[in-house]
Amino acid sequence: MSDILGLGLDATDIDRIADTIERYGERFLRRVFTEGEVAYCTRRQVPAIHFAGRFAAKEAAMKALGTGVSHGVLWRDVEVVRRGGPPQLELHGGAARRFTEMGGLSSLLTITHSDALALAQVIILGRERNSR
Protein backbone atom coordinates (compact mmCIF):
# COMPACT_ATOMS: atom_id res chain seq x y z
CA MET A 1 0.00 0.00 0.00
CA SER A 2 1.15 3.56 -0.69
CA ASP A 3 0.88 6.80 1.25
CA ILE A 4 -0.44 9.99 -0.30
CA LEU A 5 2.49 12.42 -0.30
CA GLY A 6 0.84 15.23 -2.21
CA LEU A 7 -2.59 16.26 -3.43
CA GLY A 8 -3.44 19.06 -5.84
CA LEU A 9 -6.67 20.30 -7.40
CA ASP A 10 -7.16 23.09 -9.92
CA ALA A 11 -10.01 24.64 -11.89
CA THR A 12 -9.10 26.67 -14.98
CA ASP A 13 -11.46 28.91 -16.94
CA ILE A 14 -11.52 27.64 -20.54
CA ASP A 15 -12.35 31.07 -22.00
CA ARG A 16 -9.37 32.62 -20.17
CA ILE A 17 -7.03 30.09 -21.78
CA ALA A 18 -8.66 30.64 -25.21
CA ASP A 19 -8.25 34.42 -24.82
CA THR A 20 -4.62 34.04 -23.73
CA ILE A 21 -3.87 31.82 -26.73
CA GLU A 22 -5.55 34.33 -29.05
CA ARG A 23 -3.62 37.23 -27.52
CA TYR A 24 -0.15 35.68 -27.12
CA GLY A 25 -0.28 32.70 -29.50
CA GLU A 26 2.89 30.68 -29.87
CA ARG A 27 4.70 32.69 -27.19
CA PHE A 28 2.26 31.48 -24.53
CA LEU A 29 2.00 27.94 -25.90
CA ARG A 30 5.78 27.39 -26.06
CA ARG A 31 6.30 28.87 -22.57
CA VAL A 32 3.71 26.66 -20.85
CA PHE A 33 3.23 23.50 -22.93
CA THR A 34 5.60 20.87 -24.33
CA GLU A 35 5.76 20.12 -28.05
CA GLY A 36 3.81 16.91 -27.45
CA GLU A 37 1.06 18.75 -25.58
CA VAL A 38 0.77 21.39 -28.30
CA ALA A 39 0.59 18.70 -30.99
CA TYR A 40 -2.09 16.77 -29.06
CA CYS A 41 -4.27 19.80 -28.32
CA THR A 42 -4.09 21.39 -31.76
CA ARG A 43 -5.37 18.15 -33.33
CA ARG A 44 -8.60 18.41 -31.30
CA GLN A 45 -11.79 20.02 -32.57
CA VAL A 46 -11.75 22.64 -29.77
CA PRO A 47 -8.09 22.97 -28.72
CA ALA A 48 -8.75 25.47 -25.90
CA ILE A 49 -10.63 22.84 -23.87
CA HIS A 50 -7.63 20.51 -23.98
CA PHE A 51 -5.09 23.28 -23.34
CA ALA A 52 -7.16 24.36 -20.31
CA GLY A 53 -7.26 20.78 -19.03
CA ARG A 54 -3.50 20.48 -19.31
CA PHE A 55 -3.01 23.89 -17.70
CA ALA A 56 -5.19 22.75 -14.76
CA ALA A 57 -3.19 19.50 -14.56
CA LYS A 58 0.09 21.43 -14.40
CA GLU A 59 -1.29 23.68 -11.63
CA ALA A 60 -2.64 20.67 -9.70
CA ALA A 61 0.69 18.85 -10.05
CA MET A 62 2.63 21.86 -8.78
CA LYS A 63 0.29 22.06 -5.79
CA ALA A 64 0.77 18.34 -5.11
CA LEU A 65 4.54 18.86 -5.33
CA GLY A 66 4.18 21.73 -2.85
CA THR A 67 6.05 24.18 -5.05
CA GLY A 68 3.79 26.11 -7.38
CA VAL A 69 5.83 27.68 -10.16
CA SER A 70 8.91 28.05 -7.96
CA HIS A 71 11.74 26.03 -6.41
CA GLY A 72 13.03 25.25 -9.90
CA VAL A 73 9.70 23.80 -11.13
CA LEU A 74 8.75 25.27 -14.51
CA TRP A 75 5.55 24.91 -16.55
CA ARG A 76 7.13 22.60 -19.12
CA ASP A 77 8.59 20.40 -16.35
CA VAL A 78 5.08 18.97 -15.88
CA GLU A 79 3.82 17.20 -19.00
CA VAL A 80 0.48 15.49 -19.61
CA VAL A 81 0.89 12.46 -21.87
CA ARG A 82 -1.56 9.99 -23.39
CA ARG A 83 -0.43 6.47 -24.15
CA GLY A 84 -3.66 4.84 -25.26
CA GLY A 85 -5.29 5.11 -21.83
CA PRO A 86 -6.06 7.85 -19.33
CA PRO A 87 -3.81 10.91 -19.18
CA GLN A 88 -0.66 10.55 -17.12
CA LEU A 89 1.98 12.88 -15.76
CA GLU A 90 5.53 12.85 -16.99
CA LEU A 91 7.81 15.00 -14.84
CA HIS A 92 11.03 16.61 -16.03
CA GLY A 93 13.71 18.90 -14.60
CA GLY A 94 12.79 20.57 -11.31
CA ALA A 95 9.45 18.74 -11.04
CA ALA A 96 11.17 15.37 -11.35
CA ARG A 97 13.76 16.38 -8.74
CA ARG A 98 11.06 17.52 -6.30
CA PHE A 99 9.08 14.28 -6.89
CA THR A 100 12.18 12.23 -6.05
CA GLU A 101 13.00 14.36 -2.98
CA MET A 102 9.45 13.77 -1.69
CA GLY A 103 9.88 10.03 -2.09
CA GLY A 104 7.33 9.85 -4.88
CA LEU A 105 6.82 6.49 -6.55
CA SER A 106 3.86 7.23 -8.80
CA SER A 107 1.18 9.78 -9.52
CA LEU A 108 -2.47 9.74 -10.46
CA LEU A 109 -4.12 12.36 -12.68
CA THR A 110 -7.69 12.99 -13.66
CA ILE A 111 -8.92 15.77 -15.95
CA THR A 112 -12.51 16.75 -16.69
CA HIS A 113 -14.34 19.80 -18.00
CA SER A 114 -17.69 21.53 -18.20
CA ASP A 115 -18.64 24.21 -20.72
CA ALA A 116 -16.74 26.82 -18.72
CA LEU A 117 -14.14 25.06 -16.56
CA ALA A 118 -11.41 22.46 -16.90
CA LEU A 119 -10.60 20.66 -13.67
CA ALA A 120 -7.68 18.43 -12.76
CA GLN A 121 -6.65 16.52 -9.68
CA VAL A 122 -3.22 15.04 -8.99
CA ILE A 123 -2.24 12.61 -6.26
CA ILE A 124 1.41 11.76 -5.59
CA LEU A 125 1.96 8.38 -4.01
CA GLY A 126 4.99 7.14 -2.09
CA ARG A 127 6.04 4.27 0.14
CA GLU A 128 3.89 3.49 3.11
CA ARG A 129 5.49 4.85 6.23
CA ASN A 130 5.86 2.51 9.16
CA SER A 131 3.33 3.68 11.75
CA ARG A 132 5.24 2.25 14.74
Secondary structure as UniProt FT lines:
FT   STRAND          2..13
FT   HELIX           14..24
FT   HELIX           26..32
FT   HELIX           35..42
FT   HELIX           47..65
FT   TURN            71..72
FT   HELIX           75..77
FT   STRAND          78..81
FT   STRAND          88..91
FT   HELIX           93..102
FT   STRAND          104..113
FT   STRAND          117..127
//
